[in-house]
Amino acid sequence: MSALAAGLAAMALPAASFAQDLTRPLPDAPISPLPPAAPPSTDPNEIPIAFAADKVEYAQNSEKVTATGNVVLRRDDQSVRSDVVTWDRNTGQILATGNVRMIDENGNQLFTDRVELTDELKTGAMENLLIALRQGGRLAAVQGRRIENGNVILNKAAYTGCAVEDSDGCPKKPSWRVTASQVVYDDAAERISFRNARLEMFDFIKLPLPGLRISTSGGSVGGFLVPDFRTSPSNGLELSGSYYWQIDKNRDLTATAYVYSKVAPMVSGQYRALTSKGAYQITGYATSSSRIPITGNNPDASRSFRGYIFANGKFQLDPNWSVTASIRRTTDRTFLRRYYINRDDRLRSVVDVERIDPKSYLSISGWATQTMRAGVDQGQVPVALPLIDYRRRFDDPLLGGKLEAQLNTLAISRSQGQDTQRAFAKAQWSLRKLTGMGQEVTFTGLVRGDVYHSSDNDLTLTDLYRGQAGWKTRGIATAAVDVRWPMVGTIFGGTQVLTPRVQLVATPRVPNLSIPNEDSRAIDLEDSNLFALNRFPGYDRIEDGVRFTYGADWQFERPRWRIKANIGQSIRLGNRESILPDGTGLSSKTSDIVGRTEVRYRDWIAVTHRYRIDKDTFAVRRNELDATLGNTKTYAEIGYTKLNRDINAVEDLRDREELRFAGRASFFQYWSIFGSSVVNLTSRSQDPIYGSDGFQPLRTRIGAAYSDDCLEVALTWRRDYQATGDARSGNSFQIYFALKNIGFK
């Protein structure tokens, strides 16, 4: 047995002395001094033991060798240190006594007063032992012995995964420990099994832990995980328990059963695997229950199968080629919300084959989306297959710039909607130069040719998105020059960088409205796209004409502080009517004013403000604020969004106003209270369809938690104000409980 096994046997102490033994201060330094190398063995299968001691005596009559004074034995990665070591040459037994410390090949440490060892430094009988496991945790026992199969049996044992010292090095009582009448240490399997185990928390909560096992090598061990408790208006009282099975070192399976007071039970499973080429996982849920349609209130008369599957993975086939895939599908739109799996409003399944090298990129992909939103027809949701994108970079041998060529094709189909196919070829050249005065000048030239085909265009509800049915072609050419002039100086005891920026972009007239719009719908002027060559988000719409854009970036830094800000506006130099809807900030000849400000003070304050101001009335059309105050233990996160664009013709650009809050307050070192809330502030005058009365809470969560280095306990109350089918509104409660090294989640 290794040093760990020895430690296990010796850690058993009477129940009254468990805690005292577990909290004993232990040395961290390696055993020293290192003994000189042992003479080579004549037996190739035998590993010699090197040793060092202050004094060595040999009793010829009894054939015993006694080493005293800081004795150190070493065999490969195992080592032993004690005050006295006696070796019986007749039996091969080694007896170490007095301040014994053993370290096994896995880094686990054993501390005891007396231990019997074999000539392979395997332990035999032990008394009063304490073991410090490499992955964290301590185990103590009164006595231990080795049985014939090599396992070590420890009697009256105690284990804890908690630290026994605080951050200042002062002794700290563990918040929990596990006591057991017997512990079995399997040296070959590197596993410890507890019999008649009982969990004791804060000296008064005692719970049975049947079948408890832990690893001594830091790896995973199969067994039952800590159960979860929850109550919800849809399902009633919920109890869930999981069993973890480590199939192999690179594969595992977790099976979970859910029992409810109002509905039928549910099961789920997650399989994970790591291969030589990559990793993947498969998760599935299954149950049988009646459902309420998302657009009605009457449940189905009969039960039906309901479930969800989520699988994803990535494989690196060679240094260049890789495959990424994800599958997400569910039986109906309310299953995920009703059973608190997630609140996603759409599930996307994707497969993507990529090839990347220093000069080129190739992607062959496809995706399909399942909508979870009420009022959206699944037949109108597109499926994209295939989507092929190829790009290659070339060096410009004439002017020294960079040239990039791109080929792209996309096929979109809908079961009850418009189908569109697209292909284009593009070439873009860019050249960056620095002037003698420090200006950074970038020249860009772009040409592109498009081919489109579409059918069933009349099934698209928004006229601006339809385009004309049949085959359509389009040619695009863009030229641009962009100038930045960074100016560095000092101010307010820090450093500032002011960077004025101007850009001129010219694109001849493009037949936009005859082309279907699949990927350029959510257009809105922002600080992030102010200087983009095309402010539309995709390829289907092109911002043509000649425009001049100007703005400035400012950055200030001093110790503990950092401030970044930008602001800008653009002007179209032509008089042709724009295809951009009113309210996007780009429809007029002069655009709205957009900007962004970021303020950070150490890790305590982080504030980001984005805005768009109407050029005529100075009304705030876009107002977004995200602020984080505090540290990792006590903090507040505040988010506010108001989109006041007055766009009624396009569904993707409706007005919204929302407030978000999340925070946590810590007290008494390990305790905290936390909460979060999302409130819809949109009024009916802003959005008659989805608007509220101006204050409509959507979700609220409040809870209390205890968390130290080895224990987490939390009680959470949550209220959902909006019902969707059989995902009912109302209150839910959840109890979370986790232990370090024992079913820790």
SVG drawing of the C-alpha trace seen along z (x, -y; Angstrom):
<svg xmlns="http://www.w3.org/2000/svg" viewBox="-60 -70 87 84">
<polyline fill="none" stroke="black" stroke-width="0.4" points="0.0,0.0 1.1,-3.6 1.6,-6.3 -2.0,-7.3 -3.2,-3.9 -1.1,-4.2 -2.6,-7.5 -6.0,-6.2 -5.6,-3.5 -4.0,-5.7 -6.5,-8.5 -9.3,-6.7 -9.7,-8.3 -12.4,-8.1 -15.5,-10.1 -14.8,-12.7 -11.3,-13.4 -12.1,-13.3 -12.3,-17.1 -9.2,-17.8 -7.1,-15.4 -8.5,-16.6 -7.5,-20.2 -3.9,-19.5 -1.5,-21.8 0.7,-19.9 3.9,-20.8 3.8,-21.6 7.5,-21.4 8.9,-18.3 10.6,-15.7 14.3,-16.6 17.2,-16.1 17.3,-13.9 19.1,-10.6 22.0,-9.6 21.2,-7.3 20.8,-3.6 23.2,-1.1 21.7,0.6 19.8,3.8 20.8,7.1 17.2,7.9 15.7,6.0 12.2,6.2 13.3,4.8 13.4,1.0 16.0,0.2 15.3,-2.1 17.6,-5.0 17.9,-6.3 19.6,-8.9 19.8,-9.2 21.9,-10.9 22.9,-7.5 22.6,-3.8 23.2,-0.8 23.3,2.9 22.4,5.7 24.2,8.8 22.4,11.3 18.9,10.1 19.6,9.1 18.0,5.7 19.2,2.4 18.1,-0.7 18.3,-4.2 17.7,-7.2 17.6,-11.0 15.7,-12.5 15.5,-9.3 14.4,-9.6 13.6,-6.7 12.9,-7.1 11.7,-4.6 10.8,-6.2 8.1,-8.8 7.5,-7.5 9.2,-8.8 9.1,-8.4 10.4,-10.6 10.4,-9.5 12.5,-9.8 13.4,-6.0 13.2,-3.3 14.0,0.4 14.5,2.9 14.2,6.6 16.3,8.4 14.8,11.8 11.2,10.7 11.7,7.7 9.5,5.7 10.2,2.0 8.9,0.2 8.8,-3.6 8.1,-5.4 8.0,-8.9 6.6,-11.8 6.1,-9.7 5.4,-11.4 4.8,-9.5 4.2,-10.8 2.9,-8.4 3.4,-8.5 0.2,-10.5 1.2,-13.2 -1.1,-12.1 0.5,-12.5 0.3,-10.3 1.1,-11.4 1.2,-8.9 3.1,-7.9 3.8,-4.3 3.5,-2.4 4.7,1.0 6.1,1.0 7.2,3.7 10.4,3.5 8.4,1.8 7.3,-0.9 3.8,0.5 2.0,0.0 0.8,2.7 -0.7,2.0 -1.1,-1.6 -2.4,-3.6 -3.5,-7.2 -3.2,-8.4 -4.0,-11.5 -4.0,-11.7 -3.9,-14.9 -5.2,-14.0 -3.6,-15.7 -6.9,-16.9 -7.9,-18.4 -9.4,-17.0 -8.3,-15.1 -9.0,-11.6 -8.4,-10.4 -8.7,-6.9 -8.0,-5.1 -6.3,-2.1 -5.7,-0.4 -4.6,3.0 -3.8,4.5 -5.8,7.5 -4.7,10.2 -5.9,8.5 -3.8,5.4 -6.7,3.2 -6.3,1.3 -9.2,1.4 -9.5,-1.7 -11.8,-1.6 -13.6,-4.6 -12.7,-7.1 -13.5,-10.7 -13.2,-12.8 -13.5,-16.4 -13.0,-18.3 -12.7,-21.7 -9.7,-23.8 -8.6,-23.8 -6.9,-27.2 -8.3,-30.6 -6.5,-33.0 -4.5,-34.3 -3.2,-30.9 -5.3,-30.6 -7.1,-27.3 -10.6,-27.0 -13.2,-24.4 -14.5,-22.5 -18.2,-23.2 -18.8,-19.5 -17.2,-16.1 -18.1,-12.5 -17.8,-9.8 -17.8,-6.1 -17.4,-2.9 -15.1,-1.5 -13.2,-2.8 -11.7,-0.7 -8.7,-2.0 -8.2,-0.4 -4.6,-1.2 -4.8,0.2 -8.1,-1.7 -7.0,-4.8 -10.3,-4.9 -11.7,-5.2 -15.0,-3.6 -17.0,-4.5 -19.3,-2.1 -22.0,-3.3 -21.1,-6.9 -22.8,-9.8 -22.6,-13.5 -22.2,-15.9 -22.7,-19.7 -22.0,-22.3 -22.0,-19.5 -25.8,-19.1 -27.1,-18.1 -26.5,-14.4 -27.5,-12.8 -26.7,-9.2 -24.5,-8.9 -24.9,-5.4 -22.4,-4.2 -20.0,-7.2 -16.7,-6.9 -13.9,-9.4 -10.8,-9.4 -7.3,-9.7 -5.8,-10.7 -8.0,-13.8 -10.1,-12.0 -13.8,-11.4 -15.6,-8.6 -19.0,-7.2 -21.9,-7.5 -25.0,-9.4 -24.8,-13.2 -26.4,-15.6 -30.2,-15.9 -32.0,-19.1 -35.4,-20.3 -37.8,-22.7 -41.4,-23.8 -43.1,-25.4 -46.7,-26.3 -46.5,-24.1 -45.1,-20.9 -45.6,-21.2 -43.0,-19.7 -39.9,-18.5 -37.2,-16.1 -34.3,-15.2 -31.4,-12.9 -28.5,-12.0 -26.1,-9.1 -22.7,-9.6 -20.9,-6.7 -17.3,-7.1 -17.3,-4.6 -13.6,-5.2 -11.1,-7.9 -12.4,-9.7 -16.1,-8.9 -18.8,-9.4 -22.6,-9.2 -24.9,-11.1 -28.5,-9.9 -31.1,-11.9 -34.6,-11.1 -37.2,-13.9 -40.2,-13.2 -43.1,-15.7 -46.2,-16.0 -48.4,-17.3 -47.1,-15.7 -45.5,-12.4 -41.8,-11.8 -39.1,-12.8 -35.7,-11.3 -32.6,-12.8 -29.1,-11.7 -25.9,-13.2 -23.1,-11.3 -19.7,-12.9 -16.7,-11.6 -13.2,-12.9 -11.5,-11.3 -8.1,-11.8 -9.7,-14.2 -12.1,-16.1 -14.9,-16.0 -18.7,-15.7 -21.7,-15.4 -25.3,-14.2 -28.0,-15.4 -31.6,-14.2 -34.8,-14.7 -38.0,-12.6 -41.4,-12.5 -45.1,-12.0 -47.6,-14.7 -50.5,-16.7 -49.7,-20.1 -51.5,-23.5 -51.0,-24.9 -48.9,-28.1 -51.9,-30.0 -54.6,-28.5 -55.6,-27.5 -57.1,-24.0 -54.7,-21.0 -54.6,-18.1 -57.1,-15.3 -54.4,-12.6 -50.8,-12.5 -48.1,-12.5 -44.3,-12.1 -42.4,-15.3 -38.7,-15.8 -35.6,-17.7 -32.2,-16.7 -29.1,-18.7 -25.8,-17.4 -22.7,-19.2 -19.1,-18.6 -15.9,-19.6 -13.3,-17.5 -9.9,-18.7 -9.3,-16.3 -5.8,-17.7 -4.0,-21.0 -6.3,-22.6 -9.6,-20.8 -12.2,-20.8 -15.9,-19.8 -18.2,-21.5 -21.8,-20.4 -24.7,-21.2 -28.2,-19.7 -31.0,-21.3 -34.6,-20.0 -37.7,-19.8 -41.1,-18.3 -43.0,-21.5 -42.5,-25.2 -43.3,-25.2 -41.4,-22.0 -38.1,-23.8 -39.8,-26.6 -42.2,-24.3 -39.4,-22.1 -36.9,-24.9 -34.3,-23.7 -33.8,-27.1 -35.7,-30.1 -34.3,-30.3 -36.7,-31.7 -35.1,-29.7 -33.1,-26.5 -30.5,-26.4 -28.9,-23.2 -25.7,-23.7 -23.0,-21.8 -19.9,-23.5 -16.9,-22.0 -13.9,-24.4 -10.5,-24.6 -8.1,-27.3 -4.5,-28.1 -2.5,-31.3 -3.8,-32.5 -7.2,-31.0 -10.5,-30.1 -13.2,-27.7 -16.5,-27.0 -19.2,-24.5 -22.1,-24.7 -25.8,-24.6 -28.3,-25.4 -31.9,-25.0 -33.9,-26.9 -36.8,-25.8 -38.7,-28.8 -40.0,-28.9 -41.9,-32.2 -45.6,-32.6 -47.1,-34.0 -44.3,-32.9 -45.1,-30.3 -42.5,-27.5 -43.2,-27.3 -41.8,-30.8 -38.5,-30.0 -35.7,-29.4 -33.4,-26.4 -30.0,-27.3 -28.3,-24.5 -25.7,-24.8 -23.8,-27.9 -20.4,-27.9 -17.9,-30.7 -14.3,-30.8 -11.8,-33.5 -8.2,-33.9 -5.6,-36.7 -3.0,-37.8 -0.1,-40.3 -0.3,-43.2 3.0,-43.2 2.5,-46.7 1.4,-49.0 2.1,-46.8 -1.5,-46.5 -3.6,-43.5 -6.0,-41.8 -8.8,-39.4 -11.0,-37.3 -14.3,-35.8 -16.7,-33.3 -20.0,-32.8 -23.2,-30.8 -26.3,-30.3 -29.6,-28.4 -32.5,-29.2 -35.7,-27.2 -39.0,-27.4 -41.8,-24.9 -44.4,-27.6 -42.5,-30.6 -40.1,-32.2 -37.1,-30.3 -34.0,-32.1 -30.6,-31.1 -27.7,-33.5 -24.1,-33.4 -21.5,-36.2 -17.8,-36.7 -16.0,-39.6 -12.5,-41.1 -11.4,-43.7 -8.1,-45.7 -6.8,-47.8 -3.7,-49.8 -2.7,-51.4 -0.2,-54.2 1.3,-56.5 2.1,-60.1 4.9,-62.1 2.6,-63.9 1.2,-60.7 -2.0,-60.3 -3.2,-56.8 -4.7,-56.7 -6.5,-53.5 -7.5,-53.2 -10.1,-50.5 -11.5,-49.3 -14.2,-46.6 -16.0,-45.0 -18.6,-42.3 -21.0,-40.4 -24.2,-38.8 -26.7,-36.3 -30.0,-35.7 -33.0,-33.4 -36.2,-33.4 -39.7,-31.9 -42.9,-32.2 -42.0,-35.8 -45.6,-36.8 -45.5,-34.6 -43.1,-37.1 -45.3,-39.4 -43.0,-42.5 -42.8,-44.1 -39.3,-45.5 -37.9,-41.9 -39.5,-40.2 -37.5,-41.3 -38.6,-40.1 -39.2,-36.5 -36.9,-34.7 -33.3,-35.3 -31.7,-38.6 -28.1,-39.9 -26.3,-42.8 -22.9,-44.5 -21.3,-46.5 -18.3,-48.7 -17.1,-50.7 -14.2,-53.0 -13.3,-54.5 -10.6,-56.5 -10.4,-56.6 -8.1,-58.9 -7.3,-58.8 -5.0,-61.2 -4.1,-60.1 -2.9,-62.9 -1.3,-62.1 -1.1,-64.4 -1.4,-64.6 -4.5,-65.8 -5.7,-65.4 -2.6,-63.6 -3.0,-60.9 -2.6,-60.3 -5.1,-61.0 -5.3,-60.0 -7.7,-62.1 -8.2,-60.6 -10.3,-62.6 -11.5,-60.4 -13.0,-61.1 -14.2,-58.7 -15.4,-59.1 -17.3,-56.1 -18.6,-56.1 -20.8,-53.3 -22.7,-53.6 -26.5,-53.1 -27.4,-49.5 -30.8,-47.8 -31.5,-46.9 -35.3,-46.4 -35.4,-43.8 -33.1,-41.6 -34.6,-39.5 -33.5,-40.6 -32.7,-37.6 -29.8,-38.8 -29.9,-42.6 -33.1,-43.3 -32.1,-44.5 -30.5,-47.8 -29.9,-50.5 -27.2,-53.1 -24.8,-52.4 -21.3,-53.4 -20.1,-49.9 -21.2,-50.3 -20.8,-54.1 -17.6,-53.7 -18.4,-50.4 -18.3,-50.3 -21.8,-49.0 -24.0,-49.8 -26.4,-46.9 -25.6,-43.9 -25.5,-41.3 -24.9,-40.9 -28.4,-41.4 -28.6,-45.1 -25.9,-47.7 -25.8,-51.3 -25.1,-53.1 -24.4,-56.7 -21.6,-58.9 -21.3,-59.7 -18.9,-61.5 -18.6,-60.3 -16.8,-62.1 -16.2,-61.5 -13.7,-61.2 -12.4,-58.7 -11.0,-59.8 -9.2,-57.6 -8.0,-58.7 -5.9,-56.6 -4.4,-57.2 -3.7,-54.9 -7.0,-53.0 -9.0,-54.9 -9.8,-54.4 -12.3,-56.3 -13.1,-55.6 -15.5,-57.6 -16.5,-58.0 -19.0,-60.1 -19.8,-60.5 -22.2,-61.4 -22.5,-60.8 -23.7,-62.9 -25.0,-61.6 -23.7,-63.9 -26.4,-62.9 -30.1,-63.7 -31.4,-60.3 -34.1,-58.8 -32.8,-56.2 -34.2,-52.7 -33.6,-52.8 -36.8,-53.0 -37.4,-56.2 -36.3,-55.8 -33.1,-53.9 -31.0,-57.0 -29.8,-56.8 -32.9,-57.6 -32.2,-61.4 -29.3,-63.1 -27.7,-63.8 -27.7,-60.9 -28.4,-60.9 -25.5,-61.3 -24.3,-58.1 -21.7,-57.5 -20.5,-55.3 -18.8,-56.0 -17.0,-53.6 -15.8,-54.4 -13.8,-52.0 -12.4,-52.4 -10.2,-49.5 -12.4,-46.4 -15.1,-48.3 -16.9,-50.4 -17.6,-49.6 -20.2,-51.7 -21.0,-51.6 -23.4,-54.0 -24.5,-53.8 -26.8,-56.4 -28.3,-57.7 -29.6,-61.3 -32.1,-62.6 -30.3,-65.1 -33.4,-67.4 -35.1,-67.2 -32.2,-65.9 -34.5,-63.2 -32.7,-60.2 -33.6,-57.4 -31.4,-54.7 -30.4,-54.8 -28.5,-51.8 -26.8,-51.7 -24.9,-48.8 -23.3,-49.4 -21.5,-47.0 -20.6,-48.2 -18.7,-46.3 -16.4,-43.3 -16.9,-39.6 -18.6,-39.2 -20.8,-42.3 -22.0,-43.8 -24.8,-45.3 -25.5,-45.0 -27.9,-47.4 -29.0,-47.4 -31.4,-49.8 -32.5,-49.8 -34.8,-52.2 -35.3,-52.1 -37.4,-55.1 -37.2,-54.8 -40.9,-55.2 -40.6,-52.4 -43.9,-50.7 -43.5,-49.2 -40.7,-46.7 -41.3,-44.1 -37.6,-43.7 -37.2,-47.3 -40.1,-47.9 -39.6,-50.2 -38.6,-48.6 -37.9,-49.8 -36.5,-47.4 -34.9,-47.5 -32.6,-44.7 -31.1,-44.4 -28.9,-41.8 -27.0,-42.0 -25.4,-40.2 -24.6,-41.4 -22.2,-39.4 -22.1,-39.5 -20.7,-37.5 -17.9,-36.2 -19.8,-33.3 -23.4,-34.5 -25.0,-36.4 -28.4,-37.5 -28.9,-37.9 -31.6,-38.8 -32.4,-39.8 -35.3,-41.2 -36.3,-42.0 -39.1,-44.6 -40.7,-45.5 -41.2,-49.3 -42.6,-49.5 -46.0,-51.3 -48.8,-50.6 -48.2,-53.9 -44.7,-52.6 -45.8,-49.2 -49.5,-48.4 -48.9,-44.7 -46.2,-43.7 -46.4,-46.8 -47.4,-46.7 -48.9,-49.3 -45.4,-50.8 -44.3,-48.6 -44.6,-44.9 -42.3,-42.6 -41.2,-39.5 -39.0,-37.6 -37.9,-38.2 -35.5,-36.1 -34.4,-36.5 -32.4,-34.1 -30.0,-33.6 -26.8,-31.5 -24.0,-30.1 -20.8,-29.5 -17.3,-28.6 -14.4,-26.7 -16.2,-23.3 -19.9,-23.9 -22.6,-25.7 -26.2,-26.0 -28.8,-28.3 -32.5,-28.9 -34.0,-30.7 -37.5,-32.2 -38.4,-33.0 -41.6,-34.4 -42.5,-34.3 -45.1,-36.8 -45.8,-35.6 -47.5,-32.3 -46.8,-30.6 -49.0,-27.6 -48.4,-25.1 -45.4,-27.0 -47.5,-28.8 -46.8,-32.0 -46.3,-32.0 -43.8,-31.3 -41.2,-28.6 -38.6,-27.7 -35.3,-25.8 -32.9,-24.4 -29.3,-24.0 -26.8,-22.0 -23.2,-21.0 -20.1,-19.6 -16.6,-19.9 -15.2,-16.5 -18.6,-14.8 -21.1,-15.3 -20.0,-18.9 -21.9,-20.5"/>
</svg>
